[in-house]
Amino acid sequence: MTTFTKTILFTDGDGLARWRDETIALTEGKPLARLSPLAPSGGYQLRESPAGFRSEFHCTENPQWVFILRGRMEIGLRDGSSRIFGPGEHFYSADTVPAGQPFDAQRHGHWSRQVGDEPLVTLFVRG
């Protein structure tokens, strides 16, 4: 069976952002064009961030796919680790504030930044 790897930025039980991979089975379509089952979506947004853009620590308000269309995006976590995504790469951002807790700028979330000289263009698709 053919599969697709869904890289997920999520909030773990301790309230910290982490990465994990899940597998999505490509069970639809034809042998030369395998598809996943159709998933619902809640709209999309395009964003362009100029060279030098960097956010503060924040959480995702609504879980969403993030597709890098142009440029490079770095995502940093509280543990000091970071990952860089380039054109054609993607991840699912589900790093939300834990239920029943207010956002704590010293504990929750992740930061993002544009990397290099080229503006960052991203597509956000709500999941």
N, CA, C and O of each residue as an XYZ file, in Angstrom:
508
protein
N       0.834     -1.178      0.000
C       0.000      0.000      0.000
C       0.879      1.243      0.000
O       1.878      1.296      0.718
N       0.523      2.227     -0.787
C       1.249      3.480     -0.857
C       0.748      4.411      0.244
O      -0.441      4.436      0.561
N       1.677      5.178      0.820
C       1.311      6.080      1.909
C       1.912      7.466      1.696
O       2.800      7.656      0.865
N       1.414      8.416      2.458
C       1.858      9.805      2.466
C       2.234     10.121      3.906
O       1.500      9.764      4.828
N       3.360     10.783      4.113
C       3.768     11.150      5.459
C       3.254     12.540      5.797
O       3.525     13.509      5.087
N       2.507     12.622      6.890
C       1.960     13.885      7.396
C       2.813     14.294      8.586
O       2.702     13.704      9.661
N       3.667     15.303      8.403
C       4.493     15.832      9.480
C       3.633     16.825     10.259
O       3.072     17.757      9.682
N       3.531     16.617     11.585
C       2.610     17.399     12.409
C       3.380     18.147     13.500
O       4.174     17.557     14.233
N       3.131     19.457     13.594
C       3.574     20.276     14.712
C       2.409     20.284     15.687
O       1.334     20.780     15.351
N       2.599     19.742     16.896
C       1.484     19.588     17.826
C       1.884     20.011     19.231
O       3.066     20.169     19.533
N       0.876     20.191     20.090
C       1.104     20.494     21.494
C       1.019     19.185     22.263
O      -0.020     18.523     22.263
N       2.110     18.814     22.918
C       2.168     17.570     23.675
C       1.454     17.741     25.022
O       1.055     18.848     25.381
N       1.300     16.661     25.747
C       0.600     16.662     27.029
C       1.196     17.603     28.054
O       0.496     18.043     28.965
N       2.483     17.925     27.925
C       3.128     18.852     28.863
C       2.987     20.309     28.428
O       3.526     21.207     29.075
N       2.256     20.544     27.323
C       2.034     21.903     26.841
C       3.077     22.416     25.881
O       2.954     23.536     25.384
N       4.115     21.620     25.600
C       5.179     22.056     24.702
C       4.926     21.592     23.273
O       4.328     20.541     23.044
N       5.394     22.395     22.312
C       5.275     22.047     20.896
C       6.321     20.990     20.548
O       7.468     21.062     20.988
N       5.902     20.011     19.751
C       6.795     18.938     19.286
C       6.398     18.551     17.868
O       5.365     18.986     17.358
N       7.231     17.731     17.241
C       6.972     17.195     15.905
C       6.673     15.708     16.002
O       7.216     15.020     16.867
N       5.813     15.205     15.122
C       5.615     13.769     14.963
C       5.156     13.530     13.530
O       4.633     14.433     12.877
N       5.355     12.322     13.053
C       4.901     11.928     11.725
C       3.775     10.927     11.850
O       3.804     10.049     12.712
N       2.778     11.062     10.985
C       1.696     10.088     10.850
C       1.660      9.651      9.392
O       2.110     10.375      8.504
N       1.129      8.476      9.158
C       1.009      7.947      7.807
C      -0.444      8.011      7.363
O      -1.350      7.611      8.095
N      -0.650      8.519      6.157
C      -1.973      8.538      5.548
C      -1.956      7.539      4.399
O      -1.128      7.652      3.495
N      -2.858      6.565      4.425
C      -2.929      5.559      3.361
C      -3.521      6.185      2.102
O      -4.512      6.912      2.170
N      -2.920      5.905      0.975
C      -3.423      6.370     -0.313
C      -4.241      5.232     -0.920
O      -3.740      4.445     -1.723
N      -5.495      5.164     -0.521
C      -6.355      4.024     -0.856
C      -7.307      4.304     -2.015
O      -8.030      3.405     -2.446
N      -7.319      5.528     -2.524
C      -8.236      5.908     -3.602
C      -7.452      6.076     -4.909
O      -6.224      5.998     -4.930
N      -8.188      6.306     -5.987
C      -7.546      6.572     -7.271
C      -7.214      5.310     -8.025
O      -7.860      4.276     -7.853
N      -6.194      5.405     -8.867
C      -5.748      4.304     -9.726
C      -4.280      4.004     -9.434
O      -3.607      4.817     -8.800
N      -3.777      2.875     -9.872
C      -2.388      2.512     -9.561
C      -1.351      3.582     -9.936
O      -0.335      3.710     -9.253
N      -1.583      4.341    -10.993
C      -0.608      5.360    -11.392
C      -0.881      6.733    -10.782
O      -0.112      7.669    -10.998
N      -1.950      6.861    -10.036
C      -2.301      8.134     -9.394
C      -3.071      7.835     -8.115
O      -4.295      7.967     -8.072
N      -2.345      7.429     -7.069
C      -2.966      7.071     -5.788
C      -3.382      8.342     -5.044
O      -2.666      9.344     -5.062
N      -4.530      8.291     -4.399
C      -5.078      9.419     -3.653
C      -5.432      8.995     -2.236
O      -5.703      7.824     -1.973
N      -5.426      9.962     -1.333
C      -5.976      9.722     -0.001
C      -7.486      9.879     -0.093
O      -7.989     10.435     -1.069
N      -8.216      9.397      0.909
C      -9.644      9.712      0.950
C      -9.817     11.233      1.028
O      -8.953     11.926      1.565
N     -10.912     11.746      0.503
C     -11.182     13.178      0.520
C     -11.347     13.652      1.962
O     -12.090     13.056      2.742
N     -10.651     14.724      2.302
C     -10.718     15.294      3.656
C     -11.396     16.660      3.587
O     -11.226     17.386      2.608
N     -12.153     17.012      4.607
C     -12.789     18.334      4.603
C     -11.756     19.431      4.846
O     -10.709     19.187      5.446
N     -12.057     20.633      4.379
C     -11.197     21.777      4.658
C     -12.077     22.979      4.942
O     -13.247     23.021      4.561
N     -11.495     23.952      5.618
C     -12.260     25.117      6.037
C     -11.794     26.406      5.392
O     -11.926     27.475      5.987
N     -11.256     26.329      4.197
C     -10.788     27.532      3.506
C      -9.275     27.608      3.481
O      -8.584     26.801      4.101
N      -8.769     28.604      2.744
C      -7.326     28.765      2.637
C      -6.949     30.240      2.647
O      -7.781     31.110      2.392
N      -5.677     30.506      2.946
C      -5.111     31.847      2.897
C      -3.719     31.745      2.308
O      -3.009     30.762      2.522
N      -3.337     32.767      1.566
C      -1.978     32.912      1.053
C      -1.293     34.006      1.867
O      -1.926     34.984      2.266
N       0.008     33.831      2.111
C       0.747     34.849      2.864
C       2.101     35.065      2.208
O       2.759     34.117      1.779
N       2.502     36.318      2.138
C       3.862     36.649      1.714
C       4.542     37.366      2.868
O       4.013     38.340      3.405
N       5.723     36.877      3.248
C       6.500     37.475      4.330
C       7.822     37.954      3.744
O       8.523     37.174      3.099
N       8.178     39.226      3.956
C       9.407     39.762      3.376
C      10.658     39.201      4.053
O      10.597     38.609      5.131
N      11.781     39.406      3.389
C      13.062     39.029      3.989
C      13.167     39.695      5.351
O      12.859     40.878      5.493
N      13.596     38.944      6.346
C      13.759     39.465      7.697
C      12.590     39.176      8.618
O      12.681     39.426      9.820
N      11.476     38.647      8.075
C      10.319     38.353      8.924
C      10.666     37.307      9.978
O      11.316     36.303      9.685
N      10.224     37.555     11.201
C      10.299     36.570     12.286
C       9.166     36.864     13.257
O       8.944     38.015     13.633
N       8.455     35.827     13.660
C       7.360     35.988     14.615
C       7.870     35.814     16.037
O       8.983     35.338     16.262
N       7.047     36.203     16.979
C       7.255     35.877     18.387
C       6.741     34.443     18.586
O       6.171     33.856     17.666
N       6.939     33.881     19.782
C       6.329     32.592     20.082
C       4.814     32.754     20.039
O       4.268     33.720     20.572
N       4.150     31.814     19.409
C       2.698     31.841     19.279
C       2.194     30.419     19.075
O       2.980     29.511     18.803
N       0.902     30.226     19.203
C       0.257     28.947     18.903
C      -0.635     29.124     17.681
O      -1.056     30.234     17.356
N      -0.910     28.029     17.023
C      -1.832     28.025     15.902
C      -3.248     28.167     16.445
O      -3.641     27.434     17.353
N      -4.014     29.103     15.897
C      -5.401     29.270     16.361
C      -6.295     28.156     15.838
O      -7.127     27.626     16.574
N      -6.125     27.804     14.577
C      -6.920     26.754     13.933
C      -5.965     25.792     13.237
O      -5.164     26.230     12.411
N      -6.021     24.496     13.541
C      -5.132     23.552     12.865
C      -5.228     23.716     11.342
O      -6.312     23.873     10.780
N      -4.060     23.674     10.699
C      -4.017     23.920      9.260
C      -2.768     23.324      8.628
O      -1.732     23.171      9.274
N      -2.897     22.994      7.353
C      -1.752     22.604      6.546
C      -0.991     23.869      6.177
O      -1.601     24.905      5.913
N       0.333     23.794      6.157
C       1.178     24.896      5.709
C       2.024     24.362      4.558
O       2.824     23.444      4.738
N       1.843     24.945      3.373
C       2.592     24.561      2.176
C       3.513     25.721      1.809
O       3.073     26.867      1.718
N       4.795     25.416      1.600
C       5.759     26.438      1.229
C       5.766     26.518     -0.293
O       6.108     25.552     -0.975
N       5.383     27.683     -0.817
C       5.325     27.867     -2.265
C       6.600     28.492     -2.821
O       7.043     28.146     -3.916
N       7.194     29.424     -2.050
C       8.432     30.082     -2.478
C       9.190     30.510     -1.228
O       8.587     30.844     -0.209
N      10.494     30.497     -1.316
C      11.315     30.876     -0.178
C      11.473     29.724      0.809
O      11.180     28.568      0.502
N      11.947     30.075      2.002
C      12.187     29.053      3.035
C      11.641     29.550      4.364
O      11.711     30.738      4.681
N      11.091     28.608      5.139
C      10.483     28.917      6.427
C      11.128     28.055      7.500
O      11.252     26.840      7.347
N      11.537     28.700      8.590
C      12.077     27.964      9.731
C      11.067     28.024     10.859
O      10.487     29.076     11.128
N      10.858     26.897     11.517
C       9.980     26.792     12.683
C      10.850     26.404     13.871
O      11.547     25.391     13.825
N      10.812     27.203     14.931
C      11.609     26.938     16.131
C      10.741     26.560     17.313
O       9.652     27.103     17.499
N      11.233     25.621     18.112
C      10.507     25.137     19.283
C      11.194     25.593     20.568
O      12.331     26.065     20.536
N      10.511     25.452     21.681
C      11.026     25.866     22.992
C      12.289     25.128     23.396
O      13.107     25.657     24.148
N      12.455     23.891     22.893
C      13.637     23.109     23.269
C      14.889     23.552     22.516
O      15.954     22.957     22.682
N      14.768     24.595     21.687
C      15.912     25.117     20.940
C      16.079     24.500     19.566
O      16.910     24.962     18.784
N      15.307     23.466     19.251
C      15.408     22.839     17.939
C      14.610     23.639     16.918
O      13.712     24.403     17.273
N      14.950     23.452     15.648
C      14.190     24.092     14.575
C      14.269     23.222     13.332
O      15.148     22.371     13.198
N      13.327     23.460     12.428
C      13.287     22.767     11.135
C      13.041     23.799     10.058
O      12.292     24.755     10.256
N      13.680     23.599      8.911
C      13.503     24.498      7.775
C      12.764     23.757      6.676
O      13.090     22.616      6.346
N      11.756     24.429      6.111
C      10.948     23.884      5.029
C      11.132     24.779      3.810
O      11.133     26.005      3.919
N      11.291     24.141      2.635
C      11.472     24.885      1.398
C      10.334     24.645      0.428
O       9.378     23.941      0.751
N      10.428     25.226     -0.764
C       9.368     25.097     -1.763
C       8.992     23.637     -2.012
O       9.857     22.780     -2.195
N       7.699     23.378     -2.015
C       7.191     22.023     -2.231
C       7.075     21.216     -0.952
O       6.518     20.118     -0.975
N       7.582     21.723      0.161
C       7.477     21.005      1.435
C       6.289     21.544      2.220
O       5.759     22.613      1.916
N       5.883     20.793      3.227
C       4.670     21.111      3.962
C       4.719     20.498      5.349
O       5.542     19.627      5.633
N       3.816     20.971      6.216
C       3.579     20.341      7.512
C       2.170     20.698      7.944
O       1.548     21.602      7.386
N       1.673     19.987      8.937
C       0.347     20.253      9.487
C       0.540     20.921     10.831
O       1.089     20.314     11.751
N       0.102     22.151     10.959
C       0.296     22.926     12.179
C      -0.913     22.767     13.088
O      -1.991     23.287     12.799
N      -0.727     22.047     14.190
C      -1.795     21.810     15.168
C      -1.295     22.124     16.574
O      -1.748     21.532     17.554
N      -0.355     23.064     16.659
C       0.221     23.490     17.934
C      -0.709     24.542     18.542
O      -0.468     25.742     18.417
N      -1.763     24.083     19.196
C      -2.766     24.977     19.778
C      -2.537     25.119     21.283
O      -1.852     24.301     21.897
N      -3.115     26.158     21.864
C      -3.044     26.344     23.318
C      -3.800     25.184     23.971
O      -4.918     24.880     23.557
N      -3.218     24.533     24.979
C      -3.912     23.428     25.640
C      -5.286     23.858     26.170
O      -5.447     24.969     26.675
N      -6.250     22.979     26.048
C      -7.624     23.263     26.478
C      -7.652     23.735     27.927
O      -7.019     23.140     28.799
N      -8.387     24.802     28.167
C      -8.569     25.306     29.522
C      -7.419     26.140     30.058
O      -7.455     26.565     31.213
N      -6.389     26.387     29.234
C      -5.244     27.172     29.691
C      -5.125     28.454     28.885
O      -5.421     28.455     27.690
N      -4.702     29.536     29.504
C      -4.400     30.738     28.729
C      -3.027     30.568     28.075
O      -2.204     29.790     28.558
N      -2.780     31.281     26.994
C      -1.469     31.229     26.350
C      -0.414     31.758     27.306
O      -0.572     32.840     27.873
N       0.659     31.001     27.487
C       1.785     31.397     28.333
C       2.978     31.616     27.407
O       3.537     30.655     26.877
N       3.366     32.854     27.212
C       4.440     33.206     26.280
C       5.792     32.617     26.682
O       6.721     32.610     25.874
N       5.917     32.128     27.905
C       7.172     31.519     28.353
C       7.178     29.999     28.202
O       8.198     29.358     28.455
N       6.043     29.414     27.790
C       5.934     27.956     27.741
C       5.383     27.421     26.426
O       5.926     26.467     25.870
N       4.325     28.019     25.930
C       3.605     27.476     24.782
C       4.146     27.987     23.445
O       4.793     29.032     23.367
N       3.865     27.231     22.424
C       4.024     27.705     21.061
C       5.358     27.444     20.385
O       6.219     26.703     20.860
N       5.464     28.103     19.249
C       6.613     28.006     18.359
C       6.817     29.379     17.711
O       5.930     30.231     17.774
N       7.965     29.594     17.096
C       8.171     30.802     16.303
C       8.419     30.389     14.865
O       8.783     29.246     14.587
N       8.219     31.328     13.956
C       8.528     31.065     12.549
C       9.302     32.249     11.995
O       9.198     33.372     12.488
N      10.086     31.967     10.951
C      10.806     33.064     10.305
C      11.073     32.722      8.851
O      11.107     31.559      8.449
N      11.259     33.771      8.089
C      11.666     33.657      6.693
C      13.185     33.495      6.698
O      13.874     34.151      7.479
N      13.710     32.627      5.832
C      15.151     32.358      5.772
C      15.681     32.751      4.393
O      15.072     32.407      3.380
N      16.802     33.463      4.342
C      17.426     33.825      3.069
C      16.955     35.159      2.532
O      16.333     35.948      3.243
N      17.266     35.406      1.240
C      16.965     36.685      0.611
C      15.606     36.727     -0.078
O      15.062     37.806     -0.311
N      15.061     35.571     -0.401
C      13.803     35.517     -1.139
C      12.611     35.605     -0.190
O      12.603     34.928      0.839
N      11.593     36.427     -0.510
C      10.393     36.470      0.324
C       9.800     35.069      0.470
O       9.959     34.215     -0.402
N       9.119     34.859      1.586
C       8.469     33.583      1.873
C       7.005     33.665      1.452
O       6.288     34.573      1.871
N       6.561     32.722      0.627
C       5.161     32.658      0.211
C       4.636     31.313      0.672
O       5.182     30.265      0.325
N       3.562     31.354      1.463
C       2.982     30.145      2.018
C       1.485     30.077      1.706
O       0.821     31.096      1.514
N       0.988     28.858      1.662
C      -0.437     28.583      1.520
C      -0.880     27.869      2.782
O      -0.319     26.835      3.145
N      -1.893     28.420      3.456
C      -2.471     27.817      4.653
C      -3.835     27.250      4.284
O      -4.682     27.970      3.757
N      -4.055     25.963      4.557
C      -5.347     25.317      4.292
C      -5.852     24.770      5.616
O      -5.255     23.858      6.188
N      -6.957     25.332      6.101
C      -7.504     24.863      7.380
C      -7.994     23.437      7.264
O      -8.634     23.042      6.289
N      -7.667     22.676      8.305
C      -7.991     21.263      8.298
C      -9.252     20.909      9.032
O      -9.624     19.737      9.091
